[in-house]
Amino acid sequence: MKKNDGVPQKKIKLLDPVFAPRQETGYRVTIPGCIRRCEETGRLKAFKLQWKKGEPEQPHVFWDSDVAKVLEGMAEMLMVHPDPAMEKELDELVDLIVGAQQEDGYLNVHFTVVEPEKRWSNLGNQHELYCAGHLIEAAVAHFEATGSRKFLDAMCRYADYIASVFGPAPGQKRGYPGHEEIELALVRLYRAVGEKRYLELAKFFIDERGAEPSYFVDVEKSLNRAQLPNRQAHKPVRLQEKAVGHAVRAVYLYCGMVDVAVETQDSGLLNAAVRLFDNVTQRQMYITGGIGATSHNEEFTHDFGLPNDTAYAESCAAIGLALFAKRLLDATGESKYADVLERVLYNNGLSGISLSGDEFFYANLLEVNDTTYEHGVTRKKRQKWFDCSCCPTNYCRFLPQLGTFCYSVSPELLRIDIPAAAVVSTENYEVRIDGKYPHDGSLALTVLRGGTFAIALRIPAWCGEYSIEVNGNAVNGGIESGYWKMARKWQSGDRITAVLAMKPELVYPHPSIAADAGKAAIRRGPVVYCLESVDNPGVPLQSVILPSVPDFRLGKVDGLPEETVAIRCDAKLEFSGDDALYRNTPPQYRNVEVCAIPYALWQNRGESSMQVFLRVSER
């Protein structure tokens, strides 16, 4: 079990055609826009603690977390895009939040001004510990970005207070959060300040979950037993074998499990996390990396239960899965976790936010048509904001961190998990990675500042052929845990070139996925494709039938970034020839050319229909 420091954002400058523009848009549009929305909806004003009963804009139980994620995003962004004006605004917002802290260290707007008598009384349904976790994460990020301890010290006071309330000692509450998040946040705080009681509290919350008597059912009586799986509290986490319940809560819990396991070298806890990861990714994950198949309680459902036109696949859940995969990747060094991480980042992870950076999908369907609605709102179009705006604010902190998902470093190793073009600088070496990945599989790594260390390059699971040269000489370095690796004393100017064969292909689903029977999806490299009605006018997408061996042609498409690779092929279009609802004669067919685009880019050119899985003719 390994500890890996990752790469601080300030050490990575992205240069690639996908992540770098998204990060820039996050800086220019997403973060400023979410700040405005938090101001317009009363979320910021709430921290002044001036709300009175009967007034509008009553502070909600999760408002603190929305603001905290925006602040964390600002801090993370400062590490990749220094900006004195943003830093000044962040400092003012930190003052606003810290000013709401109570004398005992408690900090929660709702339970200070709306229901002060109900503090810690309903952990199962309310979000006190969840909000605390996001505030703690924001404080650590602020400290890392600015060096200021103002926010960090305030959150240490809050964590100290929480540690006095919860624990196994007499007089303490043996509760834990209904919505997980504080577990991973406490480990992050421990890593920042070295105070072991924060790690111990995180471990307590994880080990206590699912214990009997049930805190939610038997102590605070906030839930019934049928609701426990939604909170992953139906059995102790070390005994859980299947991902159940609310998808975001689940993956945040799993992140905390990995963090605690790594810090305490607890192999049993890590094995439990690996087991749950395998269930998620081998039985309950969409081809796009989306998880959580139903809008009912935003939950996992059952193995292979992956409908397309009613998919939920919440944006926050995808971000959480990326965080989970990254943690297991760093803990084990096994490339299968990077394969999932990459699947999420280039597909569901980016489909939830528009190219303009100011519109968002809460749910990410894989099939959308004229009847696709939820709660009276079309799911054919991204929204500017939601009453529950966890997803927009999560993107504020997700976009600045994109580079950290791609590279991992130690003094002895540069591990390239996703070869997005970038400059990576450390105390021991500096390298530049050039290329157009994921649009092209050719890449070049140049050592700008040399040293003695190993370079490891992941060979993706989707890549059937590859070639690597070092200073123009072909090499056959062995593959270890899915990585090509070479250790030596690297000189400035040394150059590694690699070609990862990237061909369009059909990907067939497991036959137990009923929604995809007789269908396949188009994929090229890590990018999943879809048909969108914008590029296929007049074509009913559900009636398209691809040949089993398509003649794929790469090209461009209007209205999307210039580097976007579109895929065209000839297909058949099924039609009836009359208006009968049912008939005893076979359908008719005509030839049609269809155009597919990256799934993450759909619905950036107006409302449209879309489909990922397409019918395929018999082989």
Protein Blocks (a to p, Z undefined) as FASTA:
>chain_A
ZZdebjafklpccfbfklmmmmmmmmmmmmmmmmmmmmmnommmmmnopacehiahiacf
klmmmmmmmmmmmmmmmmmmgcfklmmmmmmmmmmmmmmpcfkopacfklmmmmmmlgok
lmmlmcmlmmmmmmmmmmmmmmmmnopaklmmmmmmmmmmmmmmgcjbehiacbdcfbgh
klmmmmmmmmmnopaklmmmmmmmmmmgopacdfklmmnopacfklmmmnopmbcfklpc
bdehjfklmmmmmmmmmmmmmmnopaklmmmmmmmmmmmmmmmccfkopahjbfghoiaf
behiacfklcgkpaklmmmmmmmmmmmmmmnopaklmmmmmmmmmmmmmmmpcfkopacc
fbdcfbdcfklceehiafkbccfbdfblmkmmmmmmmmmmmmmmmpccdfkbccdfblcd
cddddfkbccddedjbfkbccdcdddfbgcdddddddddfklmbdcddeehiacfbdcee
hiacddddddehiacddddddddddddddfklmklgoiacddehjbccdddfklmghiaf
klpccdfbdcddddddehiafklccdddddddddehiabfbdcbdcdddddddddddfkl
goinopadddfbdcdddZZ
